[in-house]
């Protein structure tokens, strides 16, 4: 089963990225999605190699955002693709059947497309406003998640759905009641002064139904 908590990395430099990723791993987060925009291929490769070593040390899942070729090059556990990134089928051909491929979605149409493309999981959002991502898609809110998960249940579709976008500790219980599998967060962990307590609280809420 996939972890219920994903950390999407932040940082403008390799050093900042590694610091934030190490902090998340060190305090109990077992799934890292490396997101390193506006950088050179050389820097992205350097960071990916270092994160691969860290994730192996912590027995954590290592996903790379957008960059399929980089994921193959460093033998990451998988890749996460936006709706405008490489096609899932093409990524699967490059990475093979044993790798994890996640896909972004904003609407029920997107979700059904991702299911048809045989994604392993879906990052559905944004839940609410976040400054982490530019060109934000329409906000879903709790009602948006309820509506989408109800359609999936009524059609017997089973795929892990992760809520993403401006999620706080106070939102977790209500979000999990919609039937999602877990959450993907970035700033909440990056900016935390007490990441150990935060991640413990997050995991307690996320795994309470198991």
Secondary structure as a PSIPRED ss2 file (coil, helix, strand):
# PSIPRED VFORMAT (PSIPRED V4.0)

   1 X C   1.000  0.000  0.000
   2 X C   1.000  0.000  0.000
   3 X C   1.000  0.000  0.000
   4 X C   1.000  0.000  0.000
   5 X E   0.000  0.000  1.000
   6 X E   0.000  0.000  1.000
   7 X E   0.000  0.000  1.000
   8 X E   0.000  0.000  1.000
   9 X C   1.000  0.000  0.000
  10 X C   1.000  0.000  0.000
  11 X C   1.000  0.000  0.000
  12 X C   1.000  0.000  0.000
  13 X C   1.000  0.000  0.000
  14 X H   0.000  1.000  0.000
  15 X H   0.000  1.000  0.000
  16 X H   0.000  1.000  0.000
  17 X H   0.000  1.000  0.000
  18 X H   0.000  1.000  0.000
  19 X H   0.000  1.000  0.000
  20 X H   0.000  1.000  0.000
  21 X H   0.000  1.000  0.000
  22 X H   0.000  1.000  0.000
  23 X H   0.000  1.000  0.000
  24 X H   0.000  1.000  0.000
  25 X H   0.000  1.000  0.000
  26 X H   0.000  1.000  0.000
  27 X C   1.000  0.000  0.000
  28 X C   1.000  0.000  0.000
  29 X C   1.000  0.000  0.000
  30 X C   1.000  0.000  0.000
  31 X E   0.000  0.000  1.000
  32 X E   0.000  0.000  1.000
  33 X E   0.000  0.000  1.000
  34 X E   0.000  0.000  1.000
  35 X C   1.000  0.000  0.000
  36 X C   1.000  0.000  0.000
  37 X C   1.000  0.000  0.000
  38 X C   1.000  0.000  0.000
  39 X C   1.000  0.000  0.000
  40 X C   1.000  0.000  0.000
  41 X H   0.000  1.000  0.000
  42 X H   0.000  1.000  0.000
  43 X H   0.000  1.000  0.000
  44 X H   0.000  1.000  0.000
  45 X H   0.000  1.000  0.000
  46 X H   0.000  1.000  0.000
  47 X H   0.000  1.000  0.000
  48 X H   0.000  1.000  0.000
  49 X H   0.000  1.000  0.000
  50 X H   0.000  1.000  0.000
  51 X H   0.000  1.000  0.000
  52 X H   0.000  1.000  0.000
  53 X H   0.000  1.000  0.000
  54 X H   0.000  1.000  0.000
  55 X H   0.000  1.000  0.000
  56 X H   0.000  1.000  0.000
  57 X H   0.000  1.000  0.000
  58 X C   1.000  0.000  0.000
  59 X C   1.000  0.000  0.000
  60 X C   1.000  0.000  0.000
  61 X E   0.000  0.000  1.000
  62 X E   0.000  0.000  1.000
  63 X E   0.000  0.000  1.000
  64 X E   0.000  0.000  1.000
  65 X E   0.000  0.000  1.000
  66 X C   1.000  0.000  0.000
  67 X C   1.000  0.000  0.000
  68 X H   0.000  1.000  0.000
  69 X H   0.000  1.000  0.000
  70 X H   0.000  1.000  0.000
  71 X H   0.000  1.000  0.000
  72 X H   0.000  1.000  0.000
  73 X H   0.000  1.000  0.000
  74 X H   0.000  1.000  0.000
  75 X C   1.000  0.000  0.000
  76 X C   1.000  0.000  0.000
  77 X C   1.000  0.000  0.000
  78 X E   0.000  0.000  1.000
  79 X E   0.000  0.000  1.000
  80 X E   0.000  0.000  1.000
  81 X E   0.000  0.000  1.000
  82 X C   1.000  0.000  0.000
  83 X C   1.000  0.000  0.000
  84 X C   1.000  0.000  0.000
  85 X C   1.000  0.000  0.000
  86 X C   1.000  0.000  0.000
  87 X C   1.000  0.000  0.000
  88 X H   0.000  1.000  0.000
  89 X H   0.000  1.000  0.000
  90 X H   0.000  1.000  0.000
  91 X H   0.000  1.000  0.000
  92 X H   0.000  1.000  0.000
  93 X H   0.000  1.000  0.000
  94 X H   0.000  1.000  0.000
  95 X H   0.000  1.000  0.000
  96 X C   1.000  0.000  0.000
  97 X C   1.000  0.000  0.000
  98 X C   1.000  0.000  0.000
  99 X C   1.000  0.000  0.000
 100 X E   0.000  0.000  1.000
 101 X E   0.000  0.000  1.000
 102 X E   0.000  0.000  1.000
 103 X E   0.000  0.000  1.000
 104 X E   0.000  0.000  1.000
 105 X E   0.000  0.000  1.000
 106 X C   1.000  0.000  0.000
 107 X C   1.000  0.000  0.000
 108 X H   0.000  1.000  0.000
 109 X H   0.000  1.000  0.000
 110 X H   0.000  1.000  0.000
 111 X H   0.000  1.000  0.000
 112 X H   0.000  1.000  0.000
 113 X H   0.000  1.000  0.000
 114 X H   0.000  1.000  0.000
 115 X H   0.000  1.000  0.000
 116 X H   0.000  1.000  0.000
 117 X C   1.000  0.000  0.000
 118 X C   1.000  0.000  0.000
 119 X C   1.000  0.000  0.000
 120 X C   1.000  0.000  0.000
 121 X E   0.000  0.000  1.000
 122 X E   0.000  0.000  1.000
 123 X E   0.000  0.000  1.000
 124 X E   0.000  0.000  1.000
 125 X E   0.000  0.000  1.000
 126 X C   1.000  0.000  0.000
 127 X C   1.000  0.000  0.000
 128 X C   1.000  0.000  0.000
 129 X C   1.000  0.000  0.000
 130 X C   1.000  0.000  0.000
 131 X C   1.000  0.000  0.000
 132 X C   1.000  0.000  0.000
 133 X C   1.000  0.000  0.000
 134 X C   1.000  0.000  0.000
 135 X C   1.000  0.000  0.000
 136 X C   1.000  0.000  0.000
 137 X C   1.000  0.000  0.000
 138 X C   1.000  0.000  0.000
 139 X C   1.000  0.000  0.000
 140 X C   1.000  0.000  0.000
 141 X H   0.000  1.000  0.000
 142 X H   0.000  1.000  0.000
 143 X H   0.000  1.000  0.000
 144 X H   0.000  1.000  0.000
 145 X H   0.000  1.000  0.000
 146 X H   0.000  1.000  0.000
 147 X H   0.000  1.000  0.000
 148 X H   0.000  1.000  0.000
 149 X H   0.000  1.000  0.000
 150 X H   0.000  1.000  0.000
 151 X H   0.000  1.000  0.000
 152 X H   0.000  1.000  0.000
 153 X H   0.000  1.000  0.000
 154 X H   0.000  1.000  0.000
 155 X C   1.000  0.000  0.000
 156 X C   1.000  0.000  0.000
 157 X C   1.000  0.000  0.000
 158 X C   1.000  0.000  0.000
 159 X C   1.000  0.000  0.000
 160 X E   0.000  0.000  1.000
 161 X E   0.000  0.000  1.000
 162 X E   0.000  0.000  1.000
 163 X E   0.000  0.000  1.000
 164 X E   0.000  0.000  1.000
 165 X C   1.000  0.000  0.000
 166 X C   1.000  0.000  0.000
 167 X C   1.000  0.000  0.000
 168 X C   1.000  0.000  0.000
 169 X H   0.000  1.000  0.000
 170 X H   0.000  1.000  0.000
 171 X H   0.000  1.000  0.000
 172 X H   0.000  1.000  0.000
 173 X H   0.000  1.000  0.000
 174 X H   0.000  1.000  0.000
 175 X H   0.000  1.000  0.000
 176 X H   0.000  1.000  0.000
 177 X C   1.000  0.000  0.000
 178 X C   1.000  0.000  0.000
 179 X C   1.000  0.000  0.000
 180 X C   1.000  0.000  0.000
 181 X C   1.000  0.000  0.000
 182 X E   0.000  0.000  1.000
 183 X E   0.000  0.000  1.000
 184 X E   0.000  0.000  1.000
 185 X E   0.000  0.000  1.000
 186 X C   1.000  0.000  0.000
 187 X H   0.000  1.000  0.000
 188 X H   0.000  1.000  0.000
 189 X H   0.000  1.000  0.000
 190 X H   0.000  1.000  0.000
 191 X C   1.000  0.000  0.000
 192 X C   1.000  0.000  0.000
 193 X C   1.000  0.000  0.000
 194 X C   1.000  0.000  0.000
 195 X H   0.000  1.000  0.000
 196 X H   0.000  1.000  0.000
 197 X H   0.000  1.000  0.000
 198 X H   0.000  1.000  0.000
 199 X H   0.000  1.000  0.000
 200 X H   0.000  1.000  0.000
 201 X H   0.000  1.000  0.000
 202 X H   0.000  1.000  0.000
 203 X H   0.000  1.000  0.000
 204 X H   0.000  1.000  0.000
 205 X H   0.000  1.000  0.000
 206 X H   0.000  1.000  0.000
 207 X C   1.000  0.000  0.000
 208 X C   1.000  0.000  0.000
 209 X C   1.000  0.000  0.000
 210 X C   1.000  0.000  0.000
